[in-house]
Each structure stands twice: as C-alpha cells, then as structure tokens.
Amino acid sequence: MFNTLMGYRKGHIQIDFDERPIDHQAYVEAIEKELIERGHDVHYEGDYTFIVDEKPYVFLKGMFL
C-alpha cells in the first residue's frame, strides 16, 4: 500500500531529487538528464508531457504519471 501511495507502481516513473529545481525549465532539464542517465530515450513535448521510450508521461511535481 505504501508503494502505491508514493507513486511506485507499474507504468509510473518516480524521480527523487536531492535538491528541488526552482523553475519549470530547471525541472525539465533535470528530468531529461536523469532519464537519459538511466538509459531512456527522452523528449519533452511541452505542456508537461514527456515522451519516454515512445510512451507519453505527464510531469507533476512530486509525481510523474
């Protein structure tokens, strides 16, 4: 139950940063960098939408669906 509440469920990507970026662009860059380092193909489409390994994901502060 804890894992589900924290966003650790199938089909979601969870990224925890030691320091939270201040603005939206900094978040986008940090997310792209982290996912690329994890070996994913990443493109930011705008409007909080990322394409990760050809699947769309929506960025929410604290959660990535």
N, C-alpha and C positions, 0 to 999 in steps of 0.2 A: 504494500500500500504506500509506504514512504516513497519508493522509487517512482510510482505513478504520479504522486503529488508533486514531486520535484522535477517532473518532465523527463525522467529516464524511462521512456517507453519506446517501443518499436515505431519507427517512422519519424522520430524526432532527433534533433541534434542538440546536445547540451554543450555549451562552452562557458566555462567559468574563467574570468579574467582576474588576475591579482589586483589590477587597478582598472577601474571602470573609465573608459574613454568619456570625455566630456560632451562632445557634439556628435551628431549623426554620422558625418563623414568619417570621423575617427573610429566609430563603431564598425562601419562598413569595411574600412581598411583592416581593422584588427580581425574581423571575422574572416575576410578573404585570406589574410596571411595565415591564420590558424588552420583553416580548412585545407589550404594548399600544402602546409607543412604535414598535415595528416594524410596527404596523398590524394585529395579530391580535386576534381575539375570544377572550378567555381567561376560564376559570372554574376555580377549584380545587375539586375534588370531595372532597378528603380522601384519606387513606391513600396519599399521594404521587402521586395521579393528577390531572392537569390535562386539561381539555377545551380544545383549541386549534383554532379554526376547525372545530368539530364533530367533531374526531378526538381519541381519548384518547392521552395521553402519560404515561409514568411518569417521575418525577423521581428521579434517582440523583445523589449528589454526584459531580461530575466528568463525569456523563453523563446525558443526557435522551433516553429511548427512546420 
